[in-house]
Amino acid sequence: MTIGASLEQRVFRAVQEHFRVFGASPSYCDIARAVGIAPRHVGRPLRGLVRRGLLSAEAGKARSIKLIDRVANLSDLEIEQAVKARGGFVSWDAQDVAECGIEK
């Protein structure tokens, strides 16, 4: 958590991180757990982010939260697969490798 960050900023970062890691929409519980609040307090900052055009969500539909930037809704693995499918190359830096426990 970033010191001094507003609740909306913390929720937005939690949503971004969830998409980056899982490539799927987070639940209110996922967001609440990441931010350190009760799930019932997630709705207000999410509505603010929707009003500001950073997220979209369908009322009453589970896991409908999406980042407006389409690429941001993909996991690292999906991005890597898309790059490789187009003949590209993905290189992991040493810190990423160490954090993930990947052996070279």
PDB file as gemmi writes it, atoms N, CA and C in Angstrom:
CRYST1    1.000    1.000    1.000  90.00  90.00  90.00 P 1                      
ATOM      1  N   MET A   1       0.840  -1.165   0.000  1.00  0.00           N  
ATOM      2  CA  MET A   1       0.000   0.000   0.000  1.00  0.00           C  
ATOM      3  C   MET A   1       0.888   1.233   0.000  1.00  0.00           C  
ATOM      4  N   THR A   2       0.548   2.234  -0.803  1.00  0.00           N  
ATOM      5  CA  THR A   2       1.292   3.473  -0.873  1.00  0.00           C  
ATOM      6  C   THR A   2       0.787   4.425   0.199  1.00  0.00           C  
ATOM      7  N   ILE A   3       1.710   4.963   0.977  1.00  0.00           N  
ATOM      8  CA  ILE A   3       1.327   5.915   2.020  1.00  0.00           C  
ATOM      9  C   ILE A   3       0.800   7.170   1.359  1.00  0.00           C  
ATOM     10  N   GLY A   4      -0.329   7.654   1.846  1.00  0.00           N  
ATOM     11  CA  GLY A   4      -0.923   8.871   1.309  1.00  0.00           C  
ATOM     12  C   GLY A   4      -1.820   8.660   0.099  1.00  0.00           C  
ATOM     13  N   ALA A   5      -1.896   7.447  -0.398  1.00  0.00           N  
ATOM     14  CA  ALA A   5      -2.756   7.176  -1.555  1.00  0.00           C  
ATOM     15  C   ALA A   5      -4.210   7.158  -1.098  1.00  0.00           C  
ATOM     16  N   SER A   6      -5.078   7.718  -1.929  1.00  0.00           N  
ATOM     17  CA  SER A   6      -6.502   7.712  -1.597  1.00  0.00           C  
ATOM     18  C   SER A   6      -7.049   6.288  -1.730  1.00  0.00           C  
ATOM     19  N   LEU A   7      -8.221   6.067  -1.170  1.00  0.00           N  
ATOM     20  CA  LEU A   7      -8.849   4.748  -1.270  1.00  0.00           C  
ATOM     21  C   LEU A   7      -9.093   4.403  -2.730  1.00  0.00           C  
ATOM     22  N   GLU A   8      -9.523   5.370  -3.544  1.00  0.00           N  
ATOM     23  CA  GLU A   8      -9.737   5.100  -4.976  1.00  0.00           C  
ATOM     24  C   GLU A   8      -8.441   4.660  -5.635  1.00  0.00           C  
ATOM     25  N   GLN A   9      -7.334   5.335  -5.326  1.00  0.00           N  
ATOM     26  CA  GLN A   9      -6.048   4.968  -5.914  1.00  0.00           C  
ATOM     27  C   GLN A   9      -5.650   3.559  -5.506  1.00  0.00           C  
ATOM     28  N   ARG A  10      -5.835   3.228  -4.249  1.00  0.00           N  
ATOM     29  CA  ARG A  10      -5.480   1.897  -3.761  1.00  0.00           C  
ATOM     30  C   ARG A  10      -6.348   0.826  -4.416  1.00  0.00           C  
ATOM     31  N   VAL A  11      -7.638   1.109  -4.574  1.00  0.00           N  
ATOM     32  CA  VAL A  11      -8.548   0.156  -5.225  1.00  0.00           C  
ATOM     33  C   VAL A  11      -8.159  -0.010  -6.689  1.00  0.00           C  
ATOM     34  N   PHE A  12      -7.859   1.083  -7.370  1.00  0.00           N  
ATOM     35  CA  PHE A  12      -7.467   1.026  -8.778  1.00  0.00           C  
ATOM     36  C   PHE A  12      -6.204   0.177  -8.938  1.00  0.00           C  
ATOM     37  N   ARG A  13      -5.223   0.393  -8.080  1.00  0.00           N  
ATOM     38  CA  ARG A  13      -3.986  -0.395  -8.153  1.00  0.00           C  
ATOM     39  C   ARG A  13      -4.256  -1.869  -7.876  1.00  0.00           C  
ATOM     40  N   ALA A  14      -5.162  -2.163  -6.953  1.00  0.00           N  
ATOM     41  CA  ALA A  14      -5.509  -3.552  -6.653  1.00  0.00           C  
ATOM     42  C   ALA A  14      -6.158  -4.217  -7.866  1.00  0.00           C  
ATOM     43  N   VAL A  15      -7.032  -3.494  -8.556  1.00  0.00           N  
ATOM     44  CA  VAL A  15      -7.680  -4.031  -9.760  1.00  0.00           C  
ATOM     45  C   VAL A  15      -6.631  -4.265 -10.849  1.00  0.00           C  
ATOM     46  N   GLN A  16      -5.743  -3.291 -11.052  1.00  0.00           N  
ATOM     47  CA  GLN A  16      -4.683  -3.447 -12.047  1.00  0.00           C  
ATOM     48  C   GLN A  16      -3.828  -4.675 -11.750  1.00  0.00           C  
ATOM     49  N   GLU A  17      -3.420  -4.820 -10.508  1.00  0.00           N  
ATOM     50  CA  GLU A  17      -2.560  -5.940 -10.128  1.00  0.00           C  
ATOM     51  C   GLU A  17      -3.284  -7.273 -10.315  1.00  0.00           C  
ATOM     52  N   HIS A  18      -4.560  -7.319  -9.986  1.00  0.00           N  
ATOM     53  CA  HIS A  18      -5.323  -8.559 -10.150  1.00  0.00           C  
ATOM     54  C   HIS A  18      -5.376  -8.962 -11.620  1.00  0.00           C  
ATOM     55  N   PHE A  19      -5.623  -7.993 -12.508  1.00  0.00           N  
ATOM     56  CA  PHE A  19      -5.637  -8.305 -13.940  1.00  0.00           C  
ATOM     57  C   PHE A  19      -4.257  -8.735 -14.414  1.00  0.00           C  
ATOM     58  N   ARG A  20      -3.212  -8.078 -13.920  1.00  0.00           N  
ATOM     59  CA  ARG A  20      -1.852  -8.412 -14.331  1.00  0.00           C  
ATOM     60  C   ARG A  20      -1.506  -9.848 -13.944  1.00  0.00           C  
ATOM     61  N   VAL A  21      -1.881 -10.234 -12.762  1.00  0.00           N  
ATOM     62  CA  VAL A  21      -1.532 -11.564 -12.257  1.00  0.00           C  
ATOM     63  C   VAL A  21      -2.462 -12.651 -12.781  1.00  0.00           C  
ATOM     64  N   PHE A  22      -3.771 -12.401 -12.736  1.00  0.00           N  
ATOM     65  CA  PHE A  22      -4.742 -13.448 -13.047  1.00  0.00           C  
ATOM     66  C   PHE A  22      -5.410 -13.305 -14.413  1.00  0.00           C  
ATOM     67  N   GLY A  23      -5.352 -12.119 -15.017  1.00  0.00           N  
ATOM     68  CA  GLY A  23      -5.997 -11.906 -16.308  1.00  0.00           C  
ATOM     69  C   GLY A  23      -7.505 -12.016 -16.236  1.00  0.00           C  
ATOM     70  N   ALA A  24      -8.066 -11.741 -15.066  1.00  0.00           N  
ATOM     71  CA  ALA A  24      -9.511 -11.860 -14.858  1.00  0.00           C  
ATOM     72  C   ALA A  24      -9.976 -10.764 -13.910  1.00  0.00           C  
ATOM     73  N   SER A  25     -11.255 -10.493 -13.972  1.00  0.00           N  
ATOM     74  CA  SER A  25     -11.856  -9.474 -13.125  1.00  0.00           C  
ATOM     75  C   SER A  25     -11.828  -9.888 -11.655  1.00  0.00           C  
ATOM     76  N   PRO A  26     -11.455  -8.971 -10.771  1.00  0.00           N  
ATOM     77  CA  PRO A  26     -11.465  -9.305  -9.341  1.00  0.00           C  
ATOM     78  C   PRO A  26     -12.867  -9.221  -8.756  1.00  0.00           C  
ATOM     79  N   SER A  27     -13.079  -9.924  -7.671  1.00  0.00           N  
ATOM     80  CA  SER A  27     -14.329  -9.793  -6.918  1.00  0.00           C  
ATOM     81  C   SER A  27     -14.160  -8.673  -5.903  1.00  0.00           C  
ATOM     82  N   TYR A  28     -15.261  -8.246  -5.298  1.00  0.00           N  
ATOM     83  CA  TYR A  28     -15.174  -7.244  -4.229  1.00  0.00           C  
ATOM     84  C   TYR A  28     -14.296  -7.773  -3.097  1.00  0.00           C  
ATOM     85  N   CYS A  29     -14.394  -9.065  -2.807  1.00  0.00           N  
ATOM     86  CA  CYS A  29     -13.576  -9.665  -1.740  1.00  0.00           C  
ATOM     87  C   CYS A  29     -12.094  -9.621  -2.094  1.00  0.00           C  
ATOM     88  N   ASP A  30     -11.761  -9.883  -3.368  1.00  0.00           N  
ATOM     89  CA  ASP A  30     -10.365  -9.809  -3.804  1.00  0.00           C  
ATOM     90  C   ASP A  30      -9.819  -8.399  -3.595  1.00  0.00           C  
ATOM     91  N   ILE A  31     -10.600  -7.407  -4.001  1.00  0.00           N  
ATOM     92  CA  ILE A  31     -10.179  -6.009  -3.867  1.00  0.00           C  
ATOM     93  C   ILE A  31     -10.056  -5.634  -2.400  1.00  0.00           C  
ATOM     94  N   ALA A  32     -11.058  -5.991  -1.620  1.00  0.00           N  
ATOM     95  CA  ALA A  32     -11.057  -5.653  -0.191  1.00  0.00           C  
ATOM     96  C   ALA A  32      -9.846  -6.243   0.509  1.00  0.00           C  
ATOM     97  N   ARG A  33      -9.533  -7.488   0.197  1.00  0.00           N  
ATOM     98  CA  ARG A  33      -8.390  -8.155   0.807  1.00  0.00           C  
ATOM     99  C   ARG A  33      -7.085  -7.443   0.437  1.00  0.00           C  
ATOM    100  N   ALA A  34      -6.954  -7.045  -0.822  1.00  0.00           N  
ATOM    101  CA  ALA A  34      -5.736  -6.376  -1.286  1.00  0.00           C  
ATOM    102  C   ALA A  34      -5.561  -4.991  -0.670  1.00  0.00           C  
ATOM    103  N   VAL A  35      -6.676  -4.314  -0.432  1.00  0.00           N  
ATOM    104  CA  VAL A  35      -6.636  -2.937   0.065  1.00  0.00           C  
ATOM    105  C   VAL A  35      -6.682  -2.886   1.597  1.00  0.00           C  
ATOM    106  N   GLY A  36      -7.208  -3.926   2.214  1.00  0.00           N  
ATOM    107  CA  GLY A  36      -7.294  -3.960   3.667  1.00  0.00           C  
ATOM    108  C   GLY A  36      -8.542  -3.300   4.224  1.00  0.00           C  
ATOM    109  N   ILE A  37      -9.660  -3.478   3.494  1.00  0.00           N  
ATOM    110  CA  ILE A  37     -10.946  -2.946   3.946  1.00  0.00           C  
ATOM    111  C   ILE A  37     -11.992  -4.050   3.870  1.00  0.00           C  
ATOM    112  N   ALA A  38     -13.173  -3.778   4.408  1.00  0.00           N  
ATOM    113  CA  ALA A  38     -14.278  -4.733   4.320  1.00  0.00           C  
ATOM    114  C   ALA A  38     -14.880  -4.686   2.910  1.00  0.00           C  
ATOM    115  N   PRO A  39     -15.329  -5.827   2.383  1.00  0.00           N  
ATOM    116  CA  PRO A  39     -15.919  -5.854   1.035  1.00  0.00           C  
ATOM    117  C   PRO A  39     -17.060  -4.853   0.845  1.00  0.00           C  
ATOM    118  N   ARG A  40     -17.817  -4.573   1.888  1.00  0.00           N  
ATOM    119  CA  ARG A  40     -18.937  -3.638   1.754  1.00  0.00           C  
ATOM    120  C   ARG A  40     -18.482  -2.203   1.480  1.00  0.00           C  
ATOM    121  N   HIS A  41     -17.178  -1.915   1.685  1.00  0.00           N  
ATOM    122  CA  HIS A  41     -16.658  -0.567   1.462  1.00  0.00           C  
ATOM    123  C   HIS A  41     -16.002  -0.404   0.091  1.00  0.00           C  
ATOM    124  N   VAL A  42     -16.073  -1.403  -0.752  1.00  0.00           N  
ATOM    125  CA  VAL A  42     -15.424  -1.366  -2.064  1.00  0.00           C  
ATOM    126  C   VAL A  42     -16.272  -0.617  -3.106  1.00  0.00           C  
ATOM    127  N   GLY A  43     -17.583  -0.646  -2.968  1.00  0.00           N  
ATOM    128  CA  GLY A  43     -18.483  -0.076  -3.976  1.00  0.00           C  
ATOM    129  C   GLY A  43     -18.275   1.405  -4.248  1.00  0.00           C  
ATOM    130  N   ARG A  44     -18.144   2.200  -3.220  1.00  0.00           N  
ATOM    131  CA  ARG A  44     -18.018   3.652  -3.410  1.00  0.00           C  
ATOM    132  C   ARG A  44     -16.772   4.021  -4.222  1.00  0.00           C  
ATOM    133  N   PRO A  45     -15.564   3.536  -3.858  1.00  0.00           N  
ATOM    134  CA  PRO A  45     -14.410   3.894  -4.687  1.00  0.00           C  
ATOM    135  C   PRO A  45     -14.498   3.331  -6.109  1.00  0.00           C  
ATOM    136  N   LEU A  46     -15.111   2.155  -6.283  1.00  0.00           N  
ATOM    137  CA  LEU A  46     -15.291   1.610  -7.632  1.00  0.00           C  
ATOM    138  C   LEU A  46     -16.196   2.502  -8.470  1.00  0.00           C  
ATOM    139  N   ARG A  47     -17.297   2.962  -7.879  1.00  0.00           N  
ATOM    140  CA  ARG A  47     -18.201   3.862  -8.618  1.00  0.00           C  
ATOM    141  C   ARG A  47     -17.479   5.152  -9.009  1.00  0.00           C  
ATOM    142  N   GLY A  48     -16.621   5.645  -8.132  1.00  0.00           N  
ATOM    143  CA  GLY A  48     -15.837   6.838  -8.450  1.00  0.00           C  
ATOM    144  C   GLY A  48     -14.896   6.594  -9.616  1.00  0.00           C  
ATOM    145  N   LEU A  49     -14.272   5.433  -9.653  1.00  0.00           N  
ATOM    146  CA  LEU A  49     -13.365   5.099 -10.749  1.00  0.00           C  
ATOM    147  C   LEU A  49     -14.118   4.918 -12.063  1.00  0.00           C  
ATOM    148  N   VAL A  50     -15.340   4.384 -11.991  1.00  0.00           N  
ATOM    149  CA  VAL A  50     -16.178   4.251 -13.188  1.00  0.00           C  
ATOM    150  C   VAL A  50     -16.570   5.642 -13.693  1.00  0.00           C  
ATOM    151  N   ARG A  51     -16.994   6.515 -12.787  1.00  0.00           N  
ATOM    152  CA  ARG A  51     -17.370   7.889 -13.172  1.00  0.00           C  
ATOM    153  C   ARG A  51     -16.205   8.624 -13.828  1.00  0.00           C  
ATOM    154  N   ARG A  52     -15.002   8.369 -13.363  1.00  0.00           N  
ATOM    155  CA  ARG A  52     -13.818   9.041 -13.916  1.00  0.00           C  
ATOM    156  C   ARG A  52     -13.300   8.372 -15.182  1.00  0.00           C  
ATOM    157  N   GLY A  53     -13.921   7.275 -15.600  1.00  0.00           N  
ATOM    158  CA  GLY A  53     -13.562   6.637 -16.862  1.00  0.00           C  
ATOM    159  C   GLY A  53     -12.357   5.714 -16.797  1.00  0.00           C  
ATOM    160  N   LEU A  54     -11.963   5.294 -15.598  1.00  0.00           N  
ATOM    161  CA  LEU A  54     -10.818   4.403 -15.471  1.00  0.00           C  
ATOM    162  C   LEU A  54     -11.223   2.932 -15.480  1.00  0.00           C  
ATOM    163  N   LEU A  55     -12.451   2.660 -15.063  1.00  0.00           N  
ATOM    164  CA  LEU A  55     -12.974   1.295 -15.024  1.00  0.00           C  
ATOM    165  C   LEU A  55     -14.360   1.260 -15.646  1.00  0.00           C  
ATOM    166  N   SER A  56     -14.792   0.069 -16.003  1.00  0.00           N  
ATOM    167  CA  SER A  56     -16.192  -0.149 -16.357  1.00  0.00           C  
ATOM    168  C   SER A  56     -16.676  -1.322 -15.513  1.00  0.00           C  
ATOM    169  N   ALA A  57     -17.956  -1.337 -15.223  1.00  0.00           N  
ATOM    170  CA  ALA A  57     -18.549  -2.427 -14.438  1.00  0.00           C  
ATOM    171  C   ALA A  57     -20.039  -2.468 -14.715  1.00  0.00           C  
ATOM    172  N   GLU A  58     -20.593  -3.672 -14.714  1.00  0.00           N  
ATOM    173  CA  GLU A  58     -22.030  -3.847 -14.901  1.00  0.00           C  
ATOM    174  C   GLU A  58     -22.678  -4.063 -13.543  1.00  0.00           C  
ATOM    175  N   ALA A  59     -23.629  -3.216 -13.211  1.00  0.00           N  
ATOM    176  CA  ALA A  59     -24.309  -3.325 -11.917  1.00  0.00           C  
ATOM    177  C   ALA A  59     -24.987  -4.677 -11.781  1.00  0.00           C  
ATOM    178  N   GLY A  60     -24.788  -5.321 -10.640  1.00  0.00           N  
ATOM    179  CA  GLY A  60     -25.441  -6.587 -10.353  1.00  0.00           C  
ATOM    180  C   GLY A  60     -24.810  -7.801 -11.001  1.00  0.00           C  
ATOM    181  N   LYS A  61     -23.747  -7.623 -11.777  1.00  0.00           N  
ATOM    182  CA  LYS A  61     -23.098  -8.754 -12.442  1.00  0.00           C  
ATOM    183  C   LYS A  61     -21.752  -9.022 -11.758  1.00  0.00           C  
ATOM    184  N   ALA A  62     -21.565 -10.238 -11.292  1.00  0.00           N  
ATOM    185  CA  ALA A  62     -20.332 -10.612 -10.608  1.00  0.00           C  
ATOM    186  C   ALA A  62     -19.129 -10.540 -11.542  1.00  0.00           C  
ATOM    187  N   ARG A  63     -18.034 -10.097 -10.995  1.00  0.00           N  
ATOM    188  CA  ARG A  63     -16.754 -10.016 -11.705  1.00  0.00           C  
ATOM    189  C   ARG A  63     -16.871  -9.328 -13.064  1.00  0.00           C  
ATOM    190  N   SER A  64     -17.568  -8.209 -13.100  1.00  0.00           N  
ATOM    191  CA  SER A  64     -17.737  -7.468 -14.351  1.00  0.00           C  
ATOM    192  C   SER A  64     -16.801  -6.266 -14.439  1.00  0.00           C  
ATOM    193  N   ILE A  65     -15.939  -6.081 -13.456  1.00  0.00           N  
ATOM    194  CA  ILE A  65     -15.022  -4.943 -13.442  1.00  0.00           C  
ATOM    195  C   ILE A  65     -13.983  -5.128 -14.543  1.00  0.00           C  
ATOM    196  N   LYS A  66     -13.777  -4.096 -15.339  1.00  0.00           N  
ATOM    197  CA  LYS A  66     -12.780  -4.113 -16.401  1.00  0.00           C  
ATOM    198  C   LYS A  66     -12.020  -2.792 -16.389  1.00  0.00           C  
ATOM    199  N   LEU A  67     -10.732  -2.865 -16.682  1.00  0.00           N  
ATOM    200  CA  LEU A  67      -9.949  -1.661 -16.893  1.00  0.00           C  
ATOM    201  C   LEU A  67     -10.283  -1.141 -18.286  1.00  0.00           C  
ATOM    202  N   ILE A  68     -10.353   0.151 -18.442  1.00  0.00           N  
ATOM    203  CA  ILE A  68     -10.717   0.725 -19.740  1.00  0.00           C  
ATOM    204  C   ILE A  68      -9.668   0.404 -20.801  1.00  0.00           C  
ATOM    205  N   ASP A  69      -8.391   0.411 -20.444  1.00  0.00           N  
ATOM    206  CA  ASP A  69      -7.319   0.045 -21.370  1.00  0.00           C  
ATOM    207  C   ASP A  69      -7.378  -1.465 -21.578  1.00  0.00           C  
ATOM    208  N   ARG A  70      -7.739  -1.933 -22.778  1.00  0.00           N  
ATOM    209  CA  ARG A  70      -7.957  -3.355 -23.049  1.00  0.00           C  
ATOM    210  C   ARG A  70      -6.744  -4.217 -22.721  1.00  0.00           C  
ATOM    211  N   VAL A  71      -5.548  -3.762 -23.035  1.00  0.00           N  
ATOM    212  CA  VAL A  71      -4.352  -4.550 -22.779  1.00  0.00           C  
ATOM    213  C   VAL A  71      -4.147  -4.746 -21.284  1.00  0.00           C  
ATOM    214  N   ALA A  72      -4.578  -3.805 -20.483  1.00  0.00           N  
ATOM    215  CA  ALA A  72      -4.406  -3.910 -19.031  1.00  0.00           C  
ATOM    216  C   ALA A  72      -5.253  -5.038 -18.451  1.00  0.00           C  
ATOM    217  N   ASN A  73      -6.227  -5.535 -19.181  1.00  0.00           N  
ATOM    218  CA  ASN A  73      -7.083  -6.615 -18.701  1.00  0.00           C  
ATOM    219  C   ASN A  73      -6.463  -8.000 -18.931  1.00  0.00           C  
ATOM    220  N   LEU A  74      -5.268  -8.049 -19.476  1.00  0.00           N  
ATOM    221  CA  LEU A  74      -4.610  -9.322 -19.759  1.00  0.00           C  
ATOM    222  C   LEU A  74      -3.576  -9.650 -18.693  1.00  0.00           C  
ATOM    223  N   SER A  75      -3.368 -10.925 -18.455  1.00  0.00           N  
ATOM    224  CA  SER A  75      -2.324 -11.357 -17.520  1.00  0.00           C  
ATOM    225  C   SER A  75      -0.970 -11.300 -18.223  1.00  0.00           C  
ATOM    226  N   ASP A  76       0.097 -11.371 -17.435  1.00  0.00           N  
ATOM    227  CA  ASP A  76       1.441 -11.411 -18.006  1.00  0.00           C  
ATOM    228  C   ASP A  76       1.585 -12.586 -18.971  1.00  0.00           C  
ATOM    229  N   LEU A  77       1.033 -13.734 -18.606  1.00  0.00           N  
ATOM    230  CA  LEU A  77       1.133 -14.924 -19.447  1.00  0.00           C  
ATOM    231  C   LEU A  77       0.425 -14.717 -20.789  1.00  0.00           C  
ATOM    232  N   GLU A  78      -0.763 -14.102 -20.764  1.00  0.00           N  
ATOM    233  CA  GLU A  78      -1.496 -13.857 -22.008  1.00  0.00           C  
ATOM    234  C   GLU A  78      -0.736 -12.882 -22.910  1.00  0.00           C  
ATOM    235  N   ILE A  79      -0.121 -11.874 -22.316  1.00  0.00           N  
ATOM    236  CA  ILE A  79       0.669 -10.921 -23.102  1.00  0.00           C  
ATOM    237  C   ILE A  79       1.882 -11.639 -23.700  1.00  0.00           C  
ATOM    238  N   GLU A  80       2.556 -12.461 -22.899  1.00  0.00           N  
ATOM    239  CA  GLU A  80       3.723 -13.208 -23.378  1.00  0.00           C  
ATOM    240  C   GLU A  80       3.331 -14.130 -24.531  1.00  0.00           C  
ATOM    241  N   GLN A  81       2.204 -14.825 -24.411  1.00  0.00           N  
ATOM    242  CA  GLN A  81       1.750 -15.729 -25.469  1.00  0.00           C  
ATOM    243  C   GLN A  81       1.431 -14.957 -26.746  1.00  0.00           C  
ATOM    244  N   ALA A  82       0.821 -13.790 -26.612  1.00  0.00           N  
ATOM    245  CA  ALA A  82       0.489 -12.980 -27.785  1.00  0.00           C  
ATOM    246  C   ALA A  82       1.753 -12.478 -28.479  1.00  0.00           C  
ATOM    247  N   VAL A  83       2.743 -12.074 -27.699  1.00  0.00           N  
ATOM    248  CA  VAL A  83       4.007 -11.605 -28.272  1.00  0.00           C  
ATOM    249  C   VAL A  83       4.694 -12.749 -29.023  1.00  0.00           C  
ATOM    250  N   LYS A  84       4.757 -13.922 -28.395  1.00  0.00           N  
ATOM    251  CA  LYS A  84       5.412 -15.072 -29.023  1.00  0.00           C  
ATOM    252  C   LYS A  84       4.662 -15.526 -30.271  1.00  0.00           C  
ATOM    253  N   ALA A  85       3.332 -15.457 -30.258  1.00  0.00           N  
ATOM    254  CA  ALA A  85       2.534 -15.870 -31.416  1.00  0.00           C  
ATOM    255  C   ALA A  85       2.806 -14.981 -32.626  1.00  0.00           C  
ATOM    256  N   ARG A  86       3.244 -13.767 -32.361  1.00  0.00           N  
ATOM    257  CA  ARG A  86       3.545 -12.831 -33.443  1.00  0.00           C  
ATOM    258  C   ARG A  86       5.032 -12.802 -33.773  1.00  0.00           C  
ATOM    259  N   GLY A  87       5.769 -13.823 -33.287  1.00  0.00           N  
ATOM    260  CA  GLY A  87       7.184 -13.931 -33.601  1.00  0.00           C  
ATOM    261  C   GLY A  87       8.086 -13.101 -32.707  1.00  0.00           C  
ATOM    262  N   GLY A  88       7.539 -12.533 -31.647  1.00  0.00           N  
ATOM    263  CA  GLY A  88       8.322 -11.701 -30.740  1.00  0.00           C  
ATOM    264  C   GLY A  88       9.063 -12.530 -29.708  1.00  0.00           C  
ATOM    265  N   PHE A  89       9.804 -11.851 -28.881  1.00  0.00           N  
ATOM    266  CA  PHE A  89      10.621 -12.497 -27.854  1.00  0.00           C  
ATOM    267  C   PHE A  89      10.349 -11.815 -26.521  1.00  0.00           C  
ATOM    268  N   VAL A  90      10.193 -12.590 -25.463  1.00  0.00           N  
ATOM    269  CA  VAL A  90       9.967 -12.052 -24.129  1.00  0.00           C  
ATOM    270  C   VAL A  90      11.190 -12.368 -23.288  1.00  0.00           C  
ATOM    271  N   SER A  91      11.743 -11.346 -22.674  1.00  0.00           N  
ATOM    272  CA  SER A  91      12.916 -11.518 -21.825  1.00  0.00           C  
ATOM    273  C   SER A  91      12.573 -11.083 -20.417  1.00  0.00           C  
ATOM    274  N   TRP A  92      12.851 -11.936 -19.454  1.00  0.00           N  
ATOM    275  CA  TRP A  92      12.589 -11.615 -18.054  1.00  0.00           C  
ATOM    276  C   TRP A  92      13.855 -11.029 -17.462  1.00  0.00           C  
ATOM    277  N   ASP A  93      13.723  -9.926 -16.714  1.00  0.00           N  
ATOM    278  CA  ASP A  93      14.917  -9.394 -16.059  1.00  0.00           C  
ATOM    279  C   ASP A  93      15.215 -10.222 -14.808  1.00  0.00           C  
ATOM    280  N   ALA A  94      16.417 -10.084 -14.283  1.00  0.00           N  
ATOM    281  CA  ALA A  94      16.877 -10.918 -13.171  1.00  0.00           C  
ATOM    282  C   ALA A  94      15.985 -10.799 -11.939  1.00  0.00           C  
ATOM    283  N   GLN A  95      15.473  -9.609 -11.669  1.00  0.00           N  
ATOM    284  CA  GLN A  95      14.624  -9.417 -10.495  1.00  0.00           C  
ATOM    285  C   GLN A  95      13.313 -10.184 -10.641  1.00  0.00           C  
ATOM    286  N   ASP A  96      12.691 -10.138 -11.826  1.00  0.00           N  
ATOM    287  CA  ASP A  96      11.459 -10.896 -12.063  1.00  0.00           C  
ATOM    288  C   ASP A  96      11.701 -12.384 -11.877  1.00  0.00           C  
ATOM    289  N   VAL A  97      12.805 -12.864 -12.390  1.00  0.00           N  
ATOM    290  CA  VAL A  97      13.145 -14.278 -12.307  1.00  0.00           C  
ATOM    291  C   VAL A  97      13.319 -14.676 -10.834  1.00  0.00           C  
ATOM    292  N   ALA A  98      14.027 -13.858 -10.072  1.00  0.00           N  
ATOM    293  CA  ALA A  98      14.275 -14.164  -8.666  1.00  0.00           C  
ATOM    294  C   ALA A  98      12.975 -14.149  -7.859  1.00  0.00           C  
ATOM    295  N   GLU A  99      12.097 -13.173  -8.123  1.00  0.00           N  
ATOM    296  CA  GLU A  99      10.839 -13.060  -7.388  1.00  0.00           C  
ATOM    297  C   GLU A  99       9.914 -14.229  -7.671  1.00  0.00           C  
ATOM    298  N   CYS A 100       9.938 -14.750  -8.879  1.00  0.00           N  
ATOM    299  CA  CYS A 100       9.032 -15.835  -9.259  1.00  0.00           C  
ATOM    300  C   CYS A 100       9.613 -17.211  -8.975  1.00  0.00           C  
ATOM    301  N   GLY A 101      10.882 -17.272  -8.637  1.00  0.00           N  
ATOM    302  CA  GLY A 101      11.509 -18.563  -8.377  1.00  0.00           C  
ATOM    303  C   GLY A 101      11.789 -19.345  -9.643  1.00  0.00           C  
ATOM    304  N   ILE A 102      11.909 -18.643 -10.765  1.00  0.00           N  
ATOM    305  CA  ILE A 102      12.176 -19.305 -12.050  1.00  0.00           C  
ATOM    306  C   ILE A 102      13.672 -19.563 -12.165  1.00  0.00           C  
ATOM    307  N   GLU A 103      14.025 -20.775 -12.537  1.00  0.00           N  
ATOM    308  CA  GLU A 103      15.436 -21.101 -12.724  1.00  0.00           C  
ATOM    309  C   GLU A 103      15.812 -20.911 -14.169  1.00  0.00           C  
ATOM    310  N   LYS A 104      16.973 -20.327 -14.384  1.00  0.00           N  
ATOM    311  CA  LYS A 104      17.460 -20.106 -15.750  1.00  0.00           C  
ATOM    312  C   LYS A 104      18.066 -21.358 -16.321  1.00  0.00           C  
TER     313      LYS A 104                                                      
END                                                                             
